[in-house]
């Protein structure tokens, strides 16, 4: 659901969504959501206590940075430059988003190591589902963003920051759910 929400935020910043952009966001988010549980599964005994101890801080910092940057671009940059910059789907823009939304999947992979499951089937289902939700989220965000570009971009940035804050507060035990 984090990848879906971030995809909506990304869609808010794109003037026209193309099939290649849908495929790109689906592959980035679906791929990382599949990769991280697989890594967690195989690294369960070695690294899990180190990553899970700080994963919430990493997620919070990455999403707060990306969300803050979206807000800054919407407020301080002109429309043409803003549209070109925020609609990029290259690795410099997508990698931090994909990592930030997938870090908690590493912990899921660690838990999978202690369950009698087929890890390869599990990661394929996770990856395909996330990829499809992300492509749909991009289109949903685009419907709203094409009408209200700047306010939508600010809202998208706020959503990313709130997702990061939610993850942080949950891991710190400050949210009751």
Secondary structure, 3 states (H helix, E strand, C coil): CHHHHHHHHHHHCCCCCCHHHHHHHHHHHHHHHHHHHHHHHHCCCCCHHHHHHHHHHHHHHHHHHHHHHHHHHHHHCCHHHHHHHHCCCCHHHHHHHHHHHHHHHHHHHHHHCCCCCCHHHHHHHHHHHHHHHHHHHHHHHHHHHCCCHHHHHHHHHHHHHHHHHHHHHHHCCCCCC
